[in-house]
Amino acid sequence: MTIDLLPGRGVRLPAPLPELRFGLTEAEVRALLAPHGETLPGGLRSIFVCGCRWALAFELPGVGVTLCADDRDRLRSVVVGRNPSDDRPACPVGYHGIDLLGWPAHELVEALRAEGLPVPDPVGGGLRHDTLHLHRAPDGRPRPAIPGRRPRHQRPFTFDVVSLSDPALYSEATKATE
């Protein structure tokens, strides 16, 4: 049971759930997921996400999935986050065959680079590579600091949330600013 993020295409959900391609309307997404109600124990629900025309959410083992639409009412991004209140093992989230959640960030970066992806080092608990965005969820624990000094290197952490967006969204934004 793996969620596969497909750059430029969308997301392949674990079988028997379907693949959801960027550009689908809300009605199309609902129609594709409707036959799988028993696989989505909490159901498919509408939620508010700032900047999105519509957003749908559902739970899979150990993770929450959110689907967001652009201003043309088309699926534009998929967000998957670890659910710390779910005791089940988290459903892996694959990208180029690499599980993105739950591994130390530096190991994940090394694995992505080994696949030939020019990913940068994580900065401030996050990583951006093209239309892929990873970040850690705030854990509420205070970070000890030494007054007047910056830490020499970032403490080890894992990513808790990943999002993949439609690359067309970025090319349209670039054209609008030119």
C-alpha positions as CSV (number, residue, x, y, z in Angstrom):
1,M,0.0,0.0,0.0
2,T,1.9,3.0,-1.3
3,I,0.9,6.5,-2.4
4,D,3.0,7.3,-5.5
5,L,3.5,11.0,-6.3
6,L,3.8,11.3,-10.1
7,P,5.7,14.4,-11.2
8,G,3.7,16.2,-13.9
9,R,0.8,13.7,-13.7
10,G,-0.7,13.6,-10.2
11,V,-0.9,10.8,-7.6
12,R,-1.4,7.0,-7.8
13,L,-3.3,6.0,-4.6
14,P,-2.9,2.5,-3.1
15,A,-5.0,-0.2,-4.9
16,P,-7.9,-0.4,-5.3
17,L,-8.0,3.4,-5.2
18,P,-7.5,5.1,-8.6
19,E,-4.8,7.4,-10.0
20,L,-5.8,11.0,-9.8
21,R,-4.4,13.2,-12.5
22,F,-3.8,16.9,-12.3
23,G,-6.6,18.8,-14.1
24,L,-9.5,16.8,-12.9
25,T,-12.6,18.6,-11.7
26,E,-14.1,18.1,-8.2
27,A,-16.9,16.1,-9.7
28,E,-14.4,13.9,-11.5
29,V,-12.4,13.3,-8.4
30,R,-15.5,12.5,-6.4
31,A,-16.7,10.1,-9.1
32,L,-13.4,8.3,-9.2
33,L,-13.3,7.9,-5.4
34,A,-17.1,7.2,-4.8
35,P,-16.8,3.4,-5.4
36,H,-14.1,3.1,-2.8
37,G,-16.0,4.4,0.3
38,E,-15.1,1.3,2.3
39,T,-11.4,1.9,1.7
40,L,-11.8,5.5,3.1
41,P,-13.0,4.9,6.6
42,G,-13.5,8.6,7.4
43,G,-15.0,9.2,4.0
44,L,-14.2,11.9,1.5
45,R,-14.9,15.4,2.9
46,S,-14.7,19.0,1.7
47,I,-12.4,21.2,3.7
48,F,-11.2,24.8,3.6
49,V,-7.7,25.5,2.3
50,C,-6.8,29.1,1.8
51,G,-6.3,30.0,-1.9
52,C,-8.0,26.9,-3.2
53,R,-11.4,26.9,-5.0
54,W,-12.1,23.5,-3.5
55,A,-10.3,21.0,-1.4
56,L,-11.1,17.4,-0.5
57,A,-9.5,15.3,2.3
58,F,-9.4,11.7,3.3
59,E,-7.4,9.4,5.6
60,L,-5.3,6.4,4.7
61,P,-3.3,4.4,7.3
62,G,-1.1,6.8,9.2
63,V,-1.6,9.7,6.8
64,G,-4.0,12.4,5.7
65,V,-4.4,13.3,2.0
66,T,-5.6,16.6,0.8
67,L,-6.4,17.4,-2.8
68,C,-6.5,21.1,-3.8
69,A,-7.9,23.0,-6.8
70,D,-6.6,26.0,-8.7
71,D,-8.7,29.1,-9.6
72,R,-10.0,27.2,-12.7
73,D,-11.5,24.5,-10.4
74,R,-9.0,21.8,-11.5
75,L,-6.9,19.5,-9.3
76,R,-3.6,21.3,-8.9
77,S,-1.8,19.8,-5.9
78,V,-1.7,16.8,-3.6
79,V,-0.6,17.1,0.0
80,V,0.1,14.1,2.2
81,G,0.9,14.4,5.9
82,R,1.7,12.0,8.7
83,N,-1.1,11.6,11.2
84,P,0.5,11.3,14.6
85,S,-2.8,10.3,16.2
86,D,-3.2,7.2,13.9
87,D,-1.5,4.2,15.5
88,R,-1.3,2.2,12.2
89,P,2.0,2.2,10.3
90,A,2.0,5.1,7.9
91,C,1.3,4.4,4.3
92,P,4.6,5.0,2.4
93,V,4.6,8.1,0.1
94,G,6.8,7.3,-2.9
95,Y,8.6,9.7,-5.3
96,H,10.9,8.2,-7.9
97,G,10.7,5.0,-5.8
98,I,11.8,6.6,-2.5
99,D,9.7,6.8,0.6
100,L,9.6,10.5,1.5
101,L,8.2,10.5,5.0
102,G,9.7,9.2,8.3
103,W,13.3,9.0,7.2
104,P,16.1,11.4,8.4
105,A,16.1,14.4,6.1
106,H,19.8,14.0,5.2
107,E,19.4,10.4,4.2
108,L,16.4,11.3,2.1
109,V,18.3,14.0,0.3
110,E,21.2,11.5,-0.4
111,A,18.7,9.0,-1.8
112,L,17.1,11.6,-4.1
113,R,20.5,12.7,-5.3
114,A,21.5,9.1,-6.0
115,E,18.5,9.0,-8.3
116,G,20.0,11.9,-10.2
117,L,17.7,14.6,-8.8
118,P,19.4,17.9,-8.1
119,V,17.7,18.5,-4.7
120,P,19.1,21.2,-2.4
121,D,20.0,20.8,1.2
122,P,17.0,21.2,3.5
123,V,16.7,24.8,4.9
124,G,14.7,25.6,8.0
125,G,13.0,22.2,8.2
126,G,11.9,22.3,4.5
127,L,13.0,21.3,1.1
128,R,11.8,22.5,-2.3
129,H,12.6,20.7,-5.5
130,D,10.7,21.8,-8.6
131,T,7.0,21.2,-7.7
132,L,7.8,18.9,-4.8
133,H,7.8,20.5,-1.3
134,L,8.7,18.7,1.9
135,H,8.6,20.1,5.5
136,R,8.5,19.0,9.0
137,A,5.4,19.6,11.1
138,P,5.9,21.8,14.2
139,D,6.2,19.6,17.2
140,G,5.6,22.2,19.8
141,R,8.9,21.5,21.6
142,P,11.0,24.5,22.3
143,R,14.4,24.5,20.6
144,P,17.2,25.3,23.0
145,A,19.2,28.3,21.8
146,I,22.5,29.8,22.9
147,P,22.0,33.6,23.1
148,G,24.0,35.5,20.5
149,R,25.0,32.3,18.5
150,R,23.4,30.5,15.6
151,P,23.6,26.7,15.7
152,R,26.5,25.4,13.6
153,H,24.3,22.8,11.9
154,Q,20.7,21.8,11.8
155,R,19.5,19.1,14.2
156,P,18.5,15.8,12.6
157,F,14.8,15.7,11.7
158,T,12.3,13.9,9.4
159,F,9.8,15.3,7.0
160,D,6.2,15.0,8.0
161,V,4.3,16.7,5.1
162,V,4.9,16.4,1.4
163,S,3.1,18.2,-1.5
164,L,3.3,17.8,-5.2
165,S,1.9,20.4,-7.6
166,D,1.0,20.6,-11.2
167,P,4.0,22.0,-13.1
168,A,1.5,23.9,-15.4
169,L,0.6,26.0,-12.4
170,Y,4.1,27.2,-12.1
171,S,4.6,27.8,-15.8
172,E,1.4,29.9,-15.9
173,A,2.6,31.9,-12.9
174,T,6.0,32.5,-14.6
175,K,4.2,33.7,-17.8
176,A,2.1,36.1,-15.8
177,T,5.1,37.8,-14.2
178,E,7.1,38.2,-17.4
